[in-house]
Each structure stands twice: as structure tokens, then as C-alpha cells.
Amino acid sequence: MPAVRQVAQKFGLLGGWSGTPDFLDAERSFGALLLAPDGAGGALGFGGTLRRGAVTHLGDLFVLPEHQSSGVGRALLTELLPGDGPKVTFASSDPRAVALYVRHGLRPWTPLLYLTGPATGLPTPSARPTQAEDVAARPTWAKDVEARPVRAEDVAALDAHASGGARSDTLAWYAGLPGVTMYATDGGYAAARLTGPDVVIGPAGGETSQDCADAVLGALAGTRARSARMAVPGTHPLVPALLGAGWRIADMDTLMADDAVLALIRPDRYVPHPDLG
Ligand SMILES: CC(C)(COP(=O)(O)OP(=O)(O)OC[C@H]1O[C@@H](n2cnc3c(N)ncnc32)[C@H](O)[C@@H]1OP(=O)(O)O)[C@@H](O)C(=O)NCCC(=O)NCCS
């Protein structure tokens, strides 16, 4: 783990995690964490996955700059993504990453926007839409839905539905970390992790895109944080809502998935955790 963390530190991956346990521990416990040894006790690079039912979420693939483009990434990926099961990842703009993932059956789906902004002064969650299936509808804001703190097991079924597969163990682990609260509304749920004045939202989801947006905004209102960040798929109605409220795009990845995942996840109803998927 020290060798993996050394590589992770070099890529600035642990910034959102104050000490251990972190998402690397989650990958090791609930998925797979693989390092490419350098022969001297260190690592040339590493990769990690998490599982949600049959879905494999590739969370990490990083090779130290001096060892890139020599086959290390491909070797890690071949070990991490064998077989035909559904696969999803957040690809960086590195063309080598995108090319490797395409060769493993994934394809670019929608941008994933890492949004940051003030957690206060946002619209409160809305009333449920009259046409629940109107996925094109943008959230409308009202004041009659409240997000209530719940246990991880209370939202496990909805999370499995929204994220494409069950992961009650990962959810329970995350809910047990300092600062994490699970919130539920009538049709949605959202995890929030407070670190000082900041909150990270995700995973969050709902029966409809409106339900998902309600749960996210309800969780934000519940935490009383000053600022927030979350990874929102480009087609999610929260994107225009939050950018319209002055939020900023801090970074951008591409949500990549294979055909099997495209049938399981609706990116307009799901807000993944930036590191846990
Ligand atoms: C992305 C990364 C993990 C790949 O690992 P790597 O060891 O450098 O890559 P490999 O040498 O194993 O493979 C690179 C592949 O990209 C291909 N490639 C390189 N440039 C390319 C381009 N412009 N277009 C298409 N393919 C390209 C190579 O041909 C090779 O494929 P092949 O082995 O099938 O021939 C590594 O470069 C890295 O750590 N990058 C920075 C961090 C990052 O962005 N990580 C991805 C997070 S999602």
C-alpha cells in the first residue's frame, strides 16, 4: 500500500481524503488493487477497480511519467478488466487511456463534469414532477421536499438501481467514515461527506432525474457546508442548474462504458462519487 500511495500522491489523487482509510482501501477490500512492481519495493504504476453487482468500475490506472508508453498500463488493464462483464470508468483526456479503454470494449459516453460551488443559496428541492418519466425536464425548485439522514442499508436498493449494481458493503464502509451522512428523499438518495467547510456529494441517484436532483440539493441543504463538489454526468439536469447558479467546472473526464452498462445506468439519474464511482 505505501508503494501504491506514493504513485497516487504523485498524481494528486488523495487530495480529497484526509488520511486513511481512503478509496484505495475500498478498492483493495471491495474490488481489486494491482501494482506494477519496479523490482525495488516500489511501483511503476497501479490500477484499481470497485464492483457493483456485475458491473466493474475502473477507478484508477496510473503509470509514473518516466515509465509511461511502455506497456505497463495495458498490462495492468488486461489483468483488471478480463472477460465480458459490464464495465465503466471515468477516463482522463490522456489519449492513451481512452485508446486502451476502447480496446477493452468501452466507448466514450458523456462528459463527466467535476463541479464546485457554494453549498448555500441554492434552490431547495422541488416538488415531485407531474410527469415522472419526463427525463428532459429540468429541475424546478420549490420548498416541500426534505432530505432526511438514513442508514446505508436504507438506500442500498435504490443505489443498486441507480448505479447499475448492488454494493451494500462499499456503501456501509463509506457511511462509516467520519463526516459521511446518507440522505434520502421520497424517490432519491445522496451521500455527503463533510471535510471542514467542504462537502463531497455522491453517490446519489433517484427514480427520475428530478428525484436525483432533489436528493442532491436536499443533502446539500442538510450538511450546512460552505462549499461543495461533485462529479455530474453531462446529461444530468443538475449541470445547467448548478452552472446557472454560478458553480464552476474544476475538471472534466469522459464517462466511458460498454454496451452492457449503457442498459443499466441512466446518467441523468445518477451522480457518482468522484472516487468510488
Ligand atoms: C494512461 C496511462 C495509464 C496508460 O499507461 P501506459 O503504460 O502509458 O500505456 P501503454 O504503454 O500500456 O499503452 C498506451 C497505448 O496507447 C496507445 N496510444 C498512444 N498514443 C495514442 C494516441 N494518440 N491515440 C491512440 N492511441 C494511442 C499506444 O499505442 C498503446 O496502445 P497499444 O499498447 O495497444 O499499442 C498512463 O499513460 C498514465 O498514467 N497517464 C497519466 C495519468 C492518466 O491520465 N491516467 C488515466 C486515468 S483515467
The ligand as an ORCA input file, in Angstrom:
! r2SCAN-3c Opt
* xyz 0 1
  C      -2.971      6.390    -19.350
  C      -1.850      5.520    -18.799
  C      -2.324      4.812    -17.531
  C      -1.504      4.454    -19.844
  O      -0.472      3.650    -19.363
  P       0.847      3.466    -20.260
  O       1.691      2.458    -19.595
  O       1.448      4.800    -20.523
  O       0.231      2.916    -21.620
  P       0.672      1.687    -22.512
  O       2.066      1.908    -22.986
  O       0.409      0.404    -21.803
  O      -0.377      1.794    -23.682
  C      -0.610      3.008    -24.357
  C      -1.454      2.711    -25.548
  O      -1.922      3.946    -26.086
  C      -1.690      3.928    -27.479
  N      -1.562      5.329    -27.864
  C      -0.579      6.206    -27.553
  N      -0.885      7.425    -28.044
  C      -2.078      7.303    -28.666
  C      -2.904      8.207    -29.387
  N      -2.571      9.496    -29.530
  N      -4.059      7.735    -29.893
  C      -4.421      6.437    -29.745
  N      -3.672      5.539    -29.079
  C      -2.506      5.967    -28.549
  C      -0.439      3.103    -27.664
  O      -0.355      2.587    -28.968
  C      -0.697      1.994    -26.638
  O      -1.602      1.021    -27.103
  P      -1.092     -0.466    -27.501
  O      -0.346     -0.982    -26.316
  O      -2.355     -1.235    -27.737
  O      -0.259     -0.270    -28.686
  C      -0.582      6.346    -18.474
  O      -0.074      6.905    -19.663
  C      -0.825      7.430    -17.444
  O      -0.627      7.189    -16.261
  N      -1.212      8.659    -17.874
  C      -1.391      9.791    -16.974
  C      -2.487      9.549    -15.947
  C      -3.819      9.298    -16.576
  O      -4.356     10.136    -17.287
  N      -4.372      8.112    -16.270
  C      -5.672      7.697    -16.782
  C      -6.686      7.933    -15.749
  S      -8.290      7.557    -16.402
*
